[in-house]
Amino acid sequence: MWIHGEETTGMLEIDPDAFAAAHAAGGYVIDVREDYEYVAGHVPGARLTPLAHLVSVVTQLPSTEPVYVICASGNRSKAAAGMLRRVGLDAYSVAGGTAAWAQAGRPVVLGARER
């Protein structure tokens, strides 16, 4: 298990196993992919928040608990977590994204649009 911090950006990335534990404990998860990607398969309970719309919902995100940000492979979630950290939220990008989650044999929900 690891959480990796990058000194230059203050951005943190969480490994898939640590994320799985946080998720099982009820962690708050947002998925920053587009609608069509989300309905093709997402982490159970992840709230769809496309990256382009993140700024408009930032005040609705919890400020008293970590926010776990996931995308397809970890690139968009890194950008989103960095933005959320700059506005004072405790945000973590999930390393490897939904692809790593699914490859580990963890459950994926198809079609549902949780918000």
N, CA, C and O atoms as a MOPAC input file, in Angstrom:
PM7 MOZYME 1SCF
protein

 N      0.84000 1    -1.18200 1     0.00000 1
 C      0.00000 1     0.00000 1     0.00000 1
 C      0.88200 1     1.24200 1     0.00000 1
 O      1.87000 1     1.29800 1     0.73200 1
 N      0.54000 1     2.23000 1    -0.80600 1
 C      1.28500 1     3.47200 1    -0.79700 1
 C      0.42400 1     4.63900 1    -1.20800 1
 O     -0.54300 1     4.51200 1    -1.95900 1
 N      0.81400 1     5.76800 1    -0.69000 1
 C      0.26800 1     7.03900 1    -1.14200 1
 C      1.48200 1     7.84800 1    -1.52200 1
 O      2.38500 1     8.03600 1    -0.70700 1
 N      1.51700 1     8.31900 1    -2.72200 1
 C      2.68400 1     9.00200 1    -3.25500 1
 C      2.40300 1    10.48500 1    -3.40900 1
 O      1.44500 1    10.87700 1    -4.07500 1
 N      3.23000 1    11.29900 1    -2.79800 1
 C      3.08800 1    12.74100 1    -2.94000 1
 C      4.15800 1    13.29800 1    -3.85300 1
 O      5.32500 1    12.91900 1    -3.75100 1
 N      3.78100 1    14.17400 1    -4.72300 1
 C      4.74400 1    14.83600 1    -5.58700 1
 C      4.99600 1    16.22200 1    -5.01900 1
 O      4.08900 1    17.05000 1    -4.95200 1
 N      6.22200 1    16.46600 1    -4.61500 1
 C      6.57300 1    17.71500 1    -3.93600 1
 C      6.25000 1    18.96000 1    -4.75400 1
 O      5.84400 1    19.97600 1    -4.19100 1
 N      6.42300 1    18.89900 1    -6.06200 1
 C      6.25800 1    20.09900 1    -6.86500 1
 C      4.81400 1    20.54000 1    -7.03300 1
 O      4.55100 1    21.72500 1    -7.23800 1
 N      3.87900 1    19.61000 1    -6.95200 1
 C      2.49100 1    19.98000 1    -7.21000 1
 C      1.59700 1    19.83200 1    -5.99300 1
 O      0.48400 1    20.35700 1    -5.97500 1
 N      2.07500 1    19.11400 1    -4.96300 1
 C      1.23100 1    18.85300 1    -3.81300 1
 C      0.14800 1    17.83500 1    -4.12800 1
 O     -0.76400 1    17.63400 1    -3.32600 1
 N      0.23600 1    17.19100 1    -5.28100 1
 C     -0.76700 1    16.23800 1    -5.72200 1
 C     -0.42800 1    14.87100 1    -5.14800 1
 O      0.74100 1    14.48700 1    -5.10200 1
 N     -1.42800 1    14.14700 1    -4.71700 1
 C     -1.20300 1    12.81800 1    -4.17500 1
 C     -1.91300 1    11.76700 1    -5.00400 1
 O     -3.01000 1    11.97900 1    -5.52000 1
 N     -1.25300 1    10.62900 1    -5.11300 1
 C     -1.80800 1     9.50100 1    -5.84000 1
 C     -1.90300 1     8.32700 1    -4.87000 1
 O     -0.98700 1     8.10000 1    -4.07900 1
 N     -2.98500 1     7.59500 1    -4.92500 1
 C     -3.19300 1     6.45200 1    -4.04700 1
 C     -3.17000 1     5.17400 1    -4.86800 1
 O     -3.73700 1     5.12200 1    -5.95900 1
 N     -2.51300 1     4.14400 1    -4.34500 1
 C     -2.43400 1     2.89800 1    -5.09900 1
 C     -3.78500 1     2.17100 1    -5.06900 1
 O     -4.60300 1     2.41700 1    -4.18300 1
 N     -4.01400 1     1.28300 1    -6.02900 1
 C     -5.31900 1     0.62600 1    -6.13900 1
 C     -5.74900 1    -0.15400 1    -4.88900 1
 O     -6.93400 1    -0.16900 1    -4.55800 1
 N     -4.81400 1    -0.79700 1    -4.19600 1
 C     -5.18500 1    -1.55900 1    -2.99500 1
 C     -5.61000 1    -0.64000 1    -1.85400 1
 O     -6.58000 1    -0.92400 1    -1.15100 1
 N     -4.88600 1     0.45800 1    -1.67200 1
 C     -5.26500 1     1.42000 1    -0.63500 1
 C     -6.60700 1     2.05900 1    -0.98200 1
 O     -7.43100 1     2.30400 1    -0.10000 1
 N     -6.82400 1     2.32900 1    -2.26900 1
 C     -8.10900 1     2.87300 1    -2.68900 1
 C     -9.23000 1     1.86800 1    -2.43300 1
 O    -10.31200 1     2.24800 1    -1.98500 1
 N     -8.97900 1     0.58800 1    -2.71500 1
 C    -10.00100 1    -0.43800 1    -2.48300 1
 C    -10.40200 1    -0.46700 1    -1.01200 1
 O    -11.58000 1    -0.63500 1    -0.69600 1
 N     -9.44200 1    -0.30700 1    -0.11600 1
 C     -9.74400 1    -0.28100 1     1.32000 1
 C    -10.56100 1     0.95300 1     1.67900 1
 O    -11.52000 1     0.86600 1     2.44600 1
 N    -10.18100 1     2.10900 1     1.12300 1
 C    -10.93200 1     3.34700 1     1.38100 1
 C    -12.34100 1     3.24600 1     0.81900 1
 O    -13.30000 1     3.69600 1     1.44500 1
 N    -12.46300 1     2.65700 1    -0.35700 1
 C    -13.76800 1     2.48200 1    -0.98800 1
 C    -14.65300 1     1.57900 1    -0.13500 1
 O    -15.82600 1     1.87900 1     0.08700 1
 N    -14.08200 1     0.47000 1     0.34500 1
 C    -14.83900 1    -0.46600 1     1.18300 1
 C    -15.30000 1     0.18600 1     2.48500 1
 O    -16.31500 1    -0.20600 1     3.06100 1
 N    -14.54500 1     1.18100 1     2.94000 1
 C    -14.89000 1     1.89800 1     4.17100 1
 C    -15.86500 1     3.04700 1     3.91300 1
 O    -16.20100 1     3.79800 1     4.82900 1
 N    -16.31800 1     3.18000 1     2.66600 1
 C    -17.29800 1     4.21700 1     2.34700 1
 C    -16.71600 1     5.50900 1     1.81800 1
 O    -17.37000 1     6.55000 1     1.87600 1
 N    -15.49800 1     5.46300 1     1.30400 1
 C    -14.85600 1     6.65900 1     0.77100 1
 C    -15.66800 1     7.33600 1    -0.32100 1
 O    -16.39800 1     6.68200 1    -1.06700 1
 N    -15.52900 1     8.66300 1    -0.40600 1
 C    -16.24600 1     9.47500 1    -1.39600 1
 C    -15.46400 1     9.42600 1    -2.70500 1
 O    -14.30800 1     9.84600 1    -2.75200 1
 N    -16.08700 1     8.91700 1    -3.76500 1
 C    -15.40800 1     8.70300 1    -5.04000 1
 C    -16.10100 1     9.48400 1    -6.14600 1
 O    -17.32000 1     9.41400 1    -6.30100 1
 N    -15.30300 1    10.23500 1    -6.91900 1
 C    -15.83700 1    10.87200 1    -8.12100 1
 C    -15.10200 1    10.31000 1    -9.33300 1
 O    -13.90400 1    10.03600 1    -9.27900 1
 N    -15.82900 1    10.14800 1   -10.40300 1
 C    -15.29900 1     9.64100 1   -11.67000 1
 C    -15.32800 1    10.79700 1   -12.65200 1
 O    -16.39900 1    11.30800 1   -12.98100 1
 N    -14.15600 1    11.21400 1   -13.12200 1
 C    -14.06900 1    12.41100 1   -13.96100 1
 C    -14.05700 1    12.10600 1   -15.45900 1
 O    -13.67400 1    12.95500 1   -16.26400 1
 N    -14.47400 1    10.90100 1   -15.83100 1
 C    -14.57100 1    10.56400 1   -17.25400 1
 C    -15.85600 1    11.13900 1   -17.83800 1
 O    -16.67700 1    11.72100 1   -17.12900 1
 N    -16.00600 1    10.96400 1   -19.12700 1
 C    -17.21700 1    11.40900 1   -19.82100 1
 C    -18.33900 1    10.40200 1   -19.59200 1
 O    -18.08700 1     9.26000 1   -19.20600 1
 N    -19.57500 1    10.82900 1   -19.83100 1
 C    -20.75400 1     9.97900 1   -19.62900 1
 C    -20.61600 1     8.61300 1   -20.29300 1
 O    -20.84800 1     7.58500 1   -19.65800 1
 N    -20.23700 1     8.60300 1   -21.57100 1
 C    -20.18300 1     7.34800 1   -22.31700 1
 C    -19.15500 1     6.38500 1   -21.72700 1
 O    -19.34000 1     5.17000 1   -21.79500 1
 N    -18.07300 1     6.91200 1   -21.14800 1
 C    -17.06900 1     6.05200 1   -20.51400 1
 C    -17.60100 1     5.49000 1   -19.19900 1
 O    -17.41300 1     4.31700 1   -18.87900 1
 N    -18.26300 1     6.35200 1   -18.45600 1
 C    -18.81500 1     5.96700 1   -17.15400 1
 C    -19.83700 1     4.84400 1   -17.28900 1
 O    -19.78900 1     3.87000 1   -16.53800 1
 N    -20.75500 1     4.97100 1   -18.23400 1
 C    -21.79300 1     3.93800 1   -18.39200 1
 C    -21.22000 1     2.62500 1   -18.91900 1
 O    -21.84700 1     1.57600 1   -18.77400 1
 N    -20.04200 1     2.67500 1   -19.52400 1
 C    -19.40300 1     1.45100 1   -20.01200 1
 C    -18.77300 1     0.65000 1   -18.87800 1
 O    -18.40400 1    -0.50900 1   -19.06900 1
 N    -18.64700 1     1.25700 1   -17.69900 1
 C    -18.11800 1     0.55200 1   -16.53000 1
 C    -17.46100 1     1.49400 1   -15.55500 1
 O    -16.53400 1     2.22300 1   -15.90500 1
 N    -17.95300 1     1.47500 1   -14.30900 1
 C    -17.38500 1     2.35100 1   -13.28200 1
 C    -17.35600 1     1.65900 1   -11.92800 1
 O    -18.02000 1     0.64400 1   -11.72000 1
 N    -16.58800 1     2.21700 1   -11.02200 1
 C    -16.49000 1     1.72300 1    -9.65600 1
 C    -17.85400 1     1.90900 1    -8.98000 1
 O    -18.44700 1     2.98200 1    -9.09300 1
 N    -18.35600 1     0.90100 1    -8.29100 1
 C    -19.64400 1     1.05900 1    -7.60200 1
 C    -19.63400 1     2.26900 1    -6.66400 1
 O    -18.70200 1     2.46400 1    -5.88300 1
 N    -20.68300 1     3.06500 1    -6.76100 1
 C    -20.80900 1     4.23700 1    -5.89700 1
 C    -20.08700 1     5.48200 1    -6.36900 1
 O    -20.26400 1     6.55300 1    -5.78800 1
 N    -19.27200 1     5.36600 1    -7.41600 1
 C    -18.56100 1     6.54500 1    -7.93100 1
 C    -19.56200 1     7.52200 1    -8.53400 1
 O    -20.46100 1     7.12800 1    -9.27700 1
 N    -19.39900 1     8.77300 1    -8.21300 1
 C    -20.29000 1     9.81600 1    -8.71800 1
 C    -19.70400 1    10.41000 1    -9.99400 1
 O    -18.55800 1    10.86000 1   -10.00800 1
 N    -20.49300 1    10.41000 1   -11.06200 1
 C    -20.04100 1    10.96200 1   -12.33700 1
 C    -19.91000 1    12.46800 1   -12.23900 1
 O    -20.87100 1    13.18000 1   -11.94800 1
 N    -18.68900 1    12.93900 1   -12.49000 1
 C    -18.38900 1    14.36100 1   -12.49000 1
 C    -17.35700 1    14.60000 1   -13.58700 1
 O    -16.16500 1    14.67700 1   -13.29000 1
 N    -17.77900 1    14.71900 1   -14.84800 1
 C    -16.80900 1    14.90300 1   -15.92500 1
 C    -15.83400 1    16.05100 1   -15.62600 1
 O    -16.22100 1    17.08400 1   -15.08000 1
 N    -14.59500 1    15.85300 1   -15.98600 1
 C    -13.54100 1    16.82700 1   -15.70000 1
 C    -13.93700 1    18.23500 1   -16.12600 1
 O    -13.64900 1    19.19800 1   -15.41600 1
 N    -14.58500 1    18.36700 1   -17.26300 1
 C    -14.98500 1    19.69200 1   -17.76100 1
 C    -16.00200 1    20.37600 1   -16.85000 1
 O    -16.16800 1    21.59400 1   -16.92200 1
 N    -16.68300 1    19.61700 1   -15.99700 1
 C    -17.71400 1    20.17800 1   -15.11200 1
 C    -17.27200 1    20.25800 1   -13.65700 1
 O    -18.04400 1    20.68700 1   -12.79900 1
 N    -16.04900 1    19.85200 1   -13.37200 1
 C    -15.58200 1    19.76400 1   -11.99300 1
 C    -15.65500 1    21.09500 1   -11.25600 1
 O    -16.06900 1    21.14300 1   -10.09800 1
 N    -15.26100 1    22.16100 1   -11.91200 1
 C    -15.26800 1    23.48200 1   -11.26700 1
 C    -16.67100 1    23.86300 1   -10.80200 1
 O    -16.82500 1    24.50400 1    -9.76200 1
 N    -17.68800 1    23.47600 1   -11.55800 1
 C    -19.05300 1    23.86900 1   -11.21300 1
 C    -19.63000 1    23.09300 1   -10.03100 1
 O    -20.65700 1    23.49200 1    -9.48300 1
 N    -18.99000 1    21.98700 1    -9.62300 1
 C    -19.52100 1    21.20200 1    -8.50200 1
 C    -18.57900 1    21.15300 1    -7.30800 1
 O    -18.86700 1    20.47500 1    -6.32200 1
 N    -17.46700 1    21.85900 1    -7.38300 1
 C    -16.46200 1    21.76100 1    -6.32400 1
 C    -17.02200 1    22.10800 1    -4.93900 1
 O    -16.59400 1    21.52700 1    -3.94200 1
 N    -17.95900 1    23.03400 1    -4.86600 1
 C    -18.52400 1    23.40400 1    -3.56100 1
 C    -19.44900 1    22.32900 1    -3.00300 1
 O    -19.80100 1    22.36500 1    -1.82400 1
 N    -19.84300 1    21.37800 1    -3.83700 1
 C    -20.70700 1    20.28100 1    -3.38800 1
 C    -19.90900 1    19.07900 1    -2.88200 1
 O    -20.48600 1    18.13500 1    -2.34200 1
 N    -18.60100 1    19.11100 1    -3.05200 1
 C    -17.75900 1    17.99900 1    -2.61300 1
 C    -17.45400 1    18.13100 1    -1.12800 1
 O    -17.40300 1    19.24500 1    -0.60600 1
 N    -17.25100 1    17.01200 1    -0.44200 1
 C    -17.00900 1    17.07100 1     0.99800 1
 C    -15.66800 1    17.72900 1     1.32600 1
 O    -14.65300 1    17.46200 1     0.68200 1
 N    -15.68800 1    18.58200 1     2.32600 1
 C    -14.45300 1    19.24300 1     2.75400 1
 C    -13.89900 1    18.63400 1     4.03700 1
 O    -12.83100 1    19.03200 1     4.50100 1
 N    -14.61700 1    17.67500 1     4.61200 1
 C    -14.19800 1    17.09100 1     5.88000 1
 C    -13.72900 1    15.64300 1     5.74500 1
 O    -13.44700 1    14.98800 1     6.74800 1
 N    -13.64500 1    15.14500 1     4.52100 1
 C    -13.17100 1    13.78500 1     4.27600 1
 C    -12.44400 1    13.75000 1     2.93500 1
 O    -12.64900 1    14.62800 1     2.09700 1
 N    -11.60300 1    12.74800 1     2.72600 1
 C    -10.90200 1    12.65400 1     1.44200 1
 C    -11.86400 1    12.44400 1     0.27300 1
 O    -12.93000 1    11.84600 1     0.41900 1
 N    -11.45800 1    12.94800 1    -0.87500 1
 C    -12.18600 1    12.73000 1    -2.12300 1
 C    -11.24900 1    11.91800 1    -3.02200 1
 O    -10.13400 1    12.34300 1    -3.32400 1
 N    -11.72200 1    10.74800 1    -3.44100 1
 C    -10.93800 1     9.87900 1    -4.30700 1
 C    -11.39600 1    10.11400 1    -5.73500 1
 O    -12.58100 1     9.99600 1    -6.04700 1
 N    -10.43800 1    10.45200 1    -6.60700 1
 C    -10.74200 1    10.83000 1    -7.98000 1
 C    -10.23500 1     9.72600 1    -8.90400 1
 O     -9.07400 1     9.32200 1    -8.83500 1
 N    -11.13000 1     9.24600 1    -9.76900 1
 C    -10.76700 1     8.15700 1   -10.66900 1
 C    -11.16800 1     8.51700 1   -12.09700 1
 O    -12.12200 1     9.26100 1   -12.32900 1
 N    -10.41200 1     7.96600 1   -13.04400 1
 C    -10.73800 1     8.12300 1   -14.46600 1
 C    -10.44700 1     6.78200 1   -15.12900 1
 O    -10.58200 1     5.74200 1   -14.48400 1
 N    -10.06100 1     6.78000 1   -16.37000 1
 C     -9.78500 1     5.52400 1   -17.06100 1
 C     -8.43400 1     4.94100 1   -16.65500 1
 O     -8.33500 1     3.75200 1   -16.35200 1
 N     -7.38700 1     5.78100 1   -16.64700 1
 C     -6.03900 1     5.26900 1   -16.40300 1
 C     -5.24300 1     6.05400 1   -15.36800 1
 O     -4.15300 1     5.63200 1   -14.98000 1
 N     -5.76000 1     7.17100 1   -14.92400 1
 C     -5.07100 1     7.96300 1   -13.91000 1
 C     -4.60200 1     9.33200 1   -14.35800 1
 O     -4.15500 1    10.12800 1   -13.53300 1
 N     -4.69300 1     9.62400 1   -15.64500 1
 C     -4.21300 1    10.92900 1   -16.12400 1
 C     -5.17100 1    12.07100 1   -15.79200 1
 O     -4.76600 1    13.06600 1   -15.19000 1
 N     -6.41700 1    11.93600 1   -16.17500 1
 C     -7.39800 1    12.99800 1   -15.87500 1
 C     -7.60300 1    13.14200 1   -14.37400 1
 O     -7.78800 1    14.24800 1   -13.86800 1
 N     -7.56900 1    12.01400 1   -13.66300 1
 C     -7.77400 1    12.09600 1   -12.21300 1
 C     -6.62700 1    12.83400 1   -11.52600 1
 O     -6.85100 1    13.50500 1   -10.51800 1
 N     -5.40500 1    12.72800 1   -12.04700 1
 C     -4.29000 1    13.49100 1   -11.48100 1
 C     -4.54200 1    14.98300 1   -11.63100 1
 O     -4.34100 1    15.75100 1   -10.69100 1
 N     -4.98500 1    15.39000 1   -12.82000 1
 C     -5.28100 1    16.80700 1   -13.04800 1
 C     -6.40000 1    17.27600 1   -12.12800 1
 O     -6.31300 1    18.35400 1   -11.54000 1
 N     -7.44800 1    16.47100 1   -12.00300 1
 C     -8.58600 1    16.83800 1   -11.16200 1
 C     -8.19400 1    16.90000 1    -9.69200 1
 O     -8.57800 1    17.83400 1    -8.98800 1
 N     -7.43500 1    15.91600 1    -9.22300 1
 C     -7.00500 1    15.92000 1    -7.82100 1
 C     -6.13200 1    17.13300 1    -7.53300 1
 O     -6.23400 1    17.73600 1    -6.46400 1
 N     -5.28300 1    17.48900 1    -8.47400 1
 C     -4.45000 1    18.68000 1    -8.30100 1
 C     -5.28900 1    19.93600 1    -8.16600 1
 O     -5.01900 1    20.78100 1    -7.31300 1
 N     -6.30700 1    20.05800 1    -9.00500 1
 C     -7.20000 1    21.21700 1    -8.93200 1
 C     -7.93000 1    21.24200 1    -7.59000 1
 O     -8.03300 1    22.29400 1    -6.95800 1
 N     -8.43000 1    20.10000 1    -7.16100 1
 C     -9.16400 1    20.03700 1    -5.89000 1
 C     -8.25800 1    20.36200 1    -4.70800 1
 O     -8.69700 1    21.00600 1    -3.75500 1
 N     -7.01900 1    19.93100 1    -4.75400 1
 C     -6.07000 1    20.25300 1    -3.68800 1
 C     -5.79500 1    21.75700 1    -3.64700 1
 O     -5.65300 1    22.33800 1    -2.57200 1
 N     -5.72100 1    22.37500 1    -4.81300 1
 C     -5.45800 1    23.83100 1    -4.85200 1
 C     -6.58800 1    24.63100 1    -4.22900 1
 O     -6.36800 1    25.76100 1    -3.79100 1
 N     -7.79700 1    24.07300 1    -4.17700 1
 C     -8.90500 1    24.78700 1    -3.53000 1
 C     -9.14100 1    24.28300 1    -2.10600 1
 O    -10.15300 1    24.60400 1    -1.48200 1
 N     -8.19500 1    23.49300 1    -1.60200 1
 C     -8.22400 1    23.10500 1    -0.20100 1
 C     -8.84000 1    21.76900 1     0.14800 1
 O     -9.00400 1    21.46400 1     1.32900 1
 N     -9.18900 1    20.95300 1    -0.85100 1
 C     -9.77100 1    19.64500 1    -0.56200 1
 C     -8.67800 1    18.58500 1    -0.45300 1
 O     -7.61200 1    18.70900 1    -1.05600 1
 N     -8.95300 1    17.56100 1     0.31200 1
 C     -8.04800 1    16.43400 1     0.51700 1
 C     -8.34800 1    15.40400 1    -0.56900 1
 O     -9.10500 1    14.46000 1    -0.34400 1
 N     -7.75000 1    15.58900 1    -1.75100 1
 C     -8.07800 1    14.77400 1    -2.92200 1
 C     -6.92300 1    13.85800 1    -3.29400 1
 O     -5.75200 1    14.21600 1    -3.16500 1
 N     -7.28400 1    12.66100 1    -3.76200 1
 C     -6.31100 1    11.65000 1    -4.16200 1
 C     -6.68300 1    11.08500 1    -5.51900 1
 O     -7.83600 1    10.71900 1    -5.74800 1
 N     -5.72100 1    11.01400 1    -6.41000 1
 C     -5.91100 1    10.38300 1    -7.70900 1
 C     -5.66200 1     8.88600 1    -7.55900 1
 O     -4.67800 1     8.47500 1    -6.94500 1
 N     -6.54700 1     8.07900 1    -8.11500 1
 C     -6.39800 1     6.62500 1    -8.04800 1
 C     -5.45000 1     6.17300 1    -9.15500 1
 O     -5.76100 1     6.29900 1   -10.34000 1
 N     -4.28500 1     5.64300 1    -8.75700 1
 C     -3.28400 1     5.18300 1    -9.72200 1
 C     -3.86000 1     4.06100 1   -10.58800 1
 O     -4.43800 1     3.10200 1   -10.07600 1
 N     -3.69700 1     4.19300 1   -11.88500 1
 C     -4.16600 1     3.16700 1   -12.81000 1
 C     -5.63300 1     3.26000 1   -13.16900 1
 O     -6.09000 1     2.59200 1   -14.09700 1
 N     -6.38100 1     4.08900 1   -12.43900 1
 C     -7.78100 1     4.34300 1   -12.74200 1
 C     -8.69100 1     3.13000 1   -12.72800 1
 O     -8.40400 1     2.11800 1   -12.08800 1
 N     -9.79400 1     3.25500 1   -13.45000 1
 C    -10.79000 1     2.20200 1   -13.51800 1
 C    -10.21200 1     0.94200 1   -14.16800 1
 O    -10.63500 1    -0.17200 1   -13.85800 1
 N     -9.25200 1     1.12200 1   -15.06200 1
 C     -8.62200 1    -0.04000 1   -15.70300 1
 C     -7.92900 1    -0.91200 1   -14.66500 1
 O     -8.07900 1    -2.13300 1   -14.69100 1
 N     -7.17500 1    -0.31000 1   -13.75400 1
 C     -6.48500 1    -1.07700 1   -12.70700 1
 C     -7.48900 1    -1.72300 1   -11.75900 1
 O     -7.30400 1    -2.86100 1   -11.32700 1
 N     -8.55200 1    -0.99100 1   -11.43800 1
 C     -9.60500 1    -1.52100 1   -10.56700 1
 C    -10.19300 1    -2.80000 1   -11.19000 1
 O    -10.29300 1    -3.82900 1   -10.52200 1
 N    -10.57300 1    -2.72800 1   -12.45100 1
 C    -11.18700 1    -3.87300 1   -13.13500 1
 C    -10.19000 1    -5.01000 1   -13.32500 1
 O    -10.54700 1    -6.17600 1   -13.15300 1
 N     -8.94700 1    -4.69000 1   -13.67500 1
 C     -7.93000 1    -5.72100 1   -13.88100 1
 C     -7.63800 1    -6.49900 1   -12.60400 1
 O     -7.20000 1    -7.64800 1   -12.66400 1
 N     -7.87800 1    -5.88300 1   -11.45600 1
 C     -7.67300 1    -6.55800 1   -10.17400 1
 C     -8.85400 1    -7.45800 1    -9.82000 1
 O     -8.85500 1    -8.10700 1    -8.77400 1
 N     -9.86700 1    -7.49300 1   -10.70200 1
 C    -11.02400 1    -8.34600 1   -10.48200 1
 C    -12.07500 1    -7.73700 1    -9.57100 1
 O    -12.95900 1    -8.43400 1    -9.07100 1
 N    -11.97400 1    -6.44600 1    -9.36300 1
 C    -12.95500 1    -5.76500 1    -8.50600 1
 C    -14.21400 1    -5.46500 1    -9.31000 1
 O    -14.16100 1    -5.38800 1   -10.53700 1
 N    -15.34700 1    -5.29500 1    -8.63000 1
 C    -16.61900 1    -5.11500 1    -9.34600 1
 C    -16.69900 1    -3.80200 1   -10.12900 1
 O    -16.16900 1    -2.77200 1    -9.71400 1
 N    -17.36700 1    -3.87500 1   -11.25400 1
 C    -17.60500 1    -2.72200 1   -12.11200 1
 C    -19.09600 1    -2.68100 1   -12.41600 1
 O    -19.70300 1    -3.69900 1   -12.75000 1
 N    -19.66900 1    -1.50100 1   -12.29600 1
 C    -21.09100 1    -1.31000 1   -12.58100 1
 C    -21.22500 1    -0.81400 1   -14.01300 1
 O    -20.50600 1     0.09400 1   -14.43100 1
 N    -22.13600 1    -1.40600 1   -14.75700 1
 C    -22.39000 1    -0.98700 1   -16.14500 1
 C    -23.67700 1    -0.19000 1   -16.21400 1
 O    -24.67600 1    -0.55200 1   -15.59300 1
 N    -23.65100 1     0.89300 1   -16.97000 1
 C    -24.87500 1     1.61000 1   -17.30700 1
 C    -25.43100 1     2.60100 1   -16.32500 1
 O    -25.91500 1     3.65400 1   -16.74100 1
 N    -25.38700 1     2.32000 1   -15.04400 1
 C    -26.02700 1     3.22200 1   -14.06900 1
 C    -25.33100 1     4.56200 1   -14.04300 1
 O    -24.10900 1     4.65700 1   -14.15500 1
 N    -26.13800 1     5.59700 1   -13.89100 1
 C    -25.58800 1     6.95100 1   -13.79200 1
 C    -25.80000 1     7.46300 1   -12.38900 1
 O    -26.79900 1     8.13000 1   -12.11900 1
 N    -24.87200 1     7.16300 1   -11.48200 1
 C    -24.96100 1     7.66800 1   -10.10400 1
 C    -24.41700 1     9.07700 1   -10.08500 1
 O    -23.39600 1     9.37100 1   -10.70600 1
 N    -25.10600 1     9.94600 1    -9.36900 1
 C    -24.64300 1    11.33800 1    -9.25500 1
 C    -24.65200 1    11.74400 1    -7.81200 1
 O    -24.29800 1    12.87700 1    -7.48700 1

